[in-house]
């Protein structure tokens, strides 16, 4: 859906490709179990779709005309690998290793990294929006629904905690979900005001 909207919209200067690169890192690191464990055909197909659609969005913005020429690189300058991915990876190593007394595998560390990174992956997009001061309807709706998705995830956790007998609480996930929703709070305020 996002890819279709990118193709059908003529102006793309409010989009942050760096946010999509972070989300690609989130999906790739979270779905490493795709190669080691089979849950269901649906699960596998959805993981592949998340990865491939996000990669195609990045490719489209960076290399496909006319989108490439309307993407404003000068506004999308957040150092995402240095100030988002690297700190999240270090934090994942620390919390995974300390929490499990040094018996954590690579896939578990990468899963924890993906949880931390997803919480702040929207930062480059929010920086771009701050620089433009004016948000296109499509970009505004995209950011709103990304935030709503995370807020509904919190509702899902609360529901599952009360209805599933053996629901396992994961406090890193809770913390990151709340943090991510709070990052959207300022945007939600201005979105509702508009």
C-alpha positions as CSV (number, residue, x, y, z in Angstrom):
1,X,0.0,0.0,0.0
2,X,2.8,2.5,0.9
3,X,4.6,1.7,-2.3
4,X,1.4,2.4,-4.3
5,X,1.0,5.7,-2.6
6,X,4.6,6.7,-3.2
7,X,4.2,5.9,-6.9
8,X,0.9,7.8,-7.3
9,X,2.0,10.9,-5.4
10,X,4.0,13.5,-7.4
11,X,5.7,15.3,-4.5
12,X,7.9,13.3,-2.1
13,X,10.1,15.9,-0.4
14,X,8.4,15.3,3.0
15,X,9.4,11.6,3.1
16,X,12.4,10.3,5.0
17,X,14.1,7.4,3.3
18,X,16.3,7.0,6.4
19,X,13.2,6.1,8.4
20,X,12.5,3.4,5.9
21,X,16.1,2.2,6.1
22,X,15.7,1.8,9.8
23,X,12.5,-0.1,9.4
24,X,14.2,-2.4,6.9
25,X,16.9,-3.0,9.6
26,X,14.1,-3.7,12.1
27,X,12.4,-6.2,9.8
28,X,15.5,-8.0,8.7
29,X,16.9,-8.4,12.3
30,X,13.5,-9.4,13.7
31,X,12.7,-12.0,11.1
32,X,16.0,-13.9,11.1
33,X,14.1,-16.8,12.4
34,X,12.7,-17.1,8.9
35,X,15.7,-19.2,8.1
36,X,15.7,-21.3,11.2
37,X,12.1,-21.9,12.3
38,X,8.8,-22.5,10.4
39,X,5.6,-21.3,12.2
40,X,3.2,-21.1,9.3
41,X,2.9,-20.2,5.7
42,X,1.1,-17.0,6.6
43,X,3.8,-16.0,9.0
44,X,6.6,-16.6,6.5
45,X,4.8,-14.8,3.7
46,X,4.1,-11.8,5.9
47,X,7.7,-11.6,7.0
48,X,9.0,-11.7,3.4
49,X,6.4,-9.1,2.4
50,X,7.5,-6.7,5.1
51,X,11.1,-7.0,4.1
52,X,10.6,-6.9,0.4
53,X,8.0,-4.0,0.4
54,X,10.2,-1.9,2.7
55,X,13.3,-2.6,0.5
56,X,11.3,-1.6,-2.6
57,X,10.2,1.6,-1.0
58,X,13.8,2.5,-0.4
59,X,14.8,1.6,-3.9
60,X,11.9,3.6,-5.4
61,X,12.7,6.7,-3.4
62,X,16.5,6.6,-4.1
63,X,16.6,5.4,-7.7
64,X,13.3,5.7,-9.6
65,X,12.3,8.8,-11.4
66,X,10.2,11.0,-11.0
67,X,10.3,10.2,-7.3
68,X,14.1,10.4,-7.0
69,X,14.1,14.0,-8.2
70,X,11.3,15.1,-5.7
71,X,13.0,13.5,-2.7
72,X,14.9,16.2,-0.8
73,X,18.1,14.7,0.5
74,X,19.1,18.0,2.1
75,X,16.3,17.8,4.6
76,X,16.8,14.1,5.4
77,X,20.1,14.2,7.1
78,X,19.6,12.5,10.5
79,X,22.6,10.3,11.1
80,X,20.5,7.2,11.6
81,X,23.2,4.5,11.6
82,X,25.3,6.5,14.1
83,X,22.5,7.9,16.4
84,X,19.8,5.2,16.1
85,X,21.1,1.8,15.0
86,X,24.4,1.7,16.8
87,X,23.1,2.7,20.2
88,X,20.2,0.3,19.9
89,X,22.6,-2.5,19.0
90,X,24.8,-1.8,22.0
91,X,21.8,-1.6,24.2
92,X,20.5,-4.9,22.8
93,X,23.8,-6.6,23.5
94,X,23.9,-5.3,27.1
95,X,20.3,-6.2,27.9
96,X,20.3,-9.5,26.2
97,X,23.6,-10.7,27.7
98,X,22.9,-9.4,31.2
99,X,19.3,-10.6,31.2
100,X,20.2,-14.1,30.2
101,X,23.6,-14.4,32.0
102,X,25.6,-14.7,28.7
103,X,23.6,-17.5,27.2
104,X,21.8,-15.5,24.5
105,X,22.2,-16.4,20.8
106,X,22.7,-14.1,17.9
107,X,19.0,-14.3,16.8
108,X,17.8,-13.3,20.2
109,X,20.2,-10.3,20.3
110,X,19.0,-9.2,16.9
111,X,15.4,-9.6,17.9
112,X,16.0,-7.3,21.0
113,X,17.9,-4.9,18.7
114,X,14.9,-4.8,16.4
115,X,12.6,-3.9,19.3
116,X,14.8,-1.0,20.4
117,X,15.3,0.2,16.9
118,X,11.6,0.1,16.0
119,X,10.9,2.4,19.0
120,X,13.0,5.2,17.5
121,X,12.9,4.4,13.7
122,X,10.5,7.2,13.1
123,X,12.9,9.9,14.4
124,X,14.4,10.7,10.9
125,X,10.8,11.2,9.6
126,X,9.9,13.5,12.5
127,X,13.1,15.5,11.9
128,X,12.1,16.0,8.3
129,X,8.6,17.1,9.3
130,X,10.1,19.6,11.7
131,X,12.3,21.1,9.0
132,X,9.4,21.5,6.5
133,X,7.0,22.9,9.1
134,X,4.2,22.1,6.7
135,X,3.1,18.5,6.2
136,X,1.4,17.1,3.1
137,X,-1.9,15.2,3.7
138,X,-0.5,11.9,2.5
139,X,2.7,12.2,4.7
140,X,0.6,13.3,7.7
141,X,-1.8,10.4,7.3
142,X,1.1,8.0,6.9
143,X,2.7,9.2,10.2
144,X,-0.6,9.2,12.0
145,X,-1.4,5.6,11.1
146,X,2.2,4.5,12.0
147,X,1.6,5.9,15.5
148,X,-1.9,4.5,15.7
149,X,-0.5,1.1,14.9
150,X,1.8,1.2,17.8
151,X,-0.8,2.6,20.2
152,X,-3.1,-0.2,19.2
153,X,-0.3,-2.7,19.9
154,X,-0.3,-1.4,23.5
155,X,-4.0,-2.1,23.7
156,X,-3.3,-5.6,22.3
157,X,-0.8,-6.3,25.1
158,X,-3.2,-5.2,27.8
159,X,-6.0,-7.4,26.3
160,X,-3.7,-10.4,25.9
161,X,-2.4,-10.0,29.5
162,X,-5.9,-10.3,30.8
163,X,-7.3,-12.9,28.5
164,X,-4.4,-15.4,27.8
165,X,-3.7,-17.7,30.6
166,X,0.0,-18.2,29.8
167,X,0.8,-14.8,28.4
168,X,4.5,-13.9,28.9
169,X,5.2,-10.3,29.8
170,X,8.2,-8.8,28.0
171,X,9.1,-5.5,29.7
172,X,11.6,-4.4,27.0
173,X,8.8,-4.6,24.5
174,X,6.4,-2.7,26.8
175,X,9.0,0.1,27.4
176,X,9.8,0.4,23.7
177,X,6.2,0.5,22.7
178,X,5.3,3.2,25.1
179,X,8.5,5.2,24.1
180,X,7.5,4.9,20.4
181,X,4.0,6.1,21.1
182,X,5.3,9.0,23.1
183,X,7.5,10.0,20.2
184,X,4.4,10.3,18.1
185,X,2.5,12.4,20.8
186,X,3.7,15.8,19.5
187,X,2.8,14.8,16.0
188,X,-0.6,13.6,17.1
189,X,-1.3,16.9,18.8
190,X,-0.6,18.9,15.6
191,X,-2.3,16.4,13.4
192,X,-5.6,16.6,15.5
193,X,-5.3,20.4,15.6
194,X,-5.0,20.5,11.8
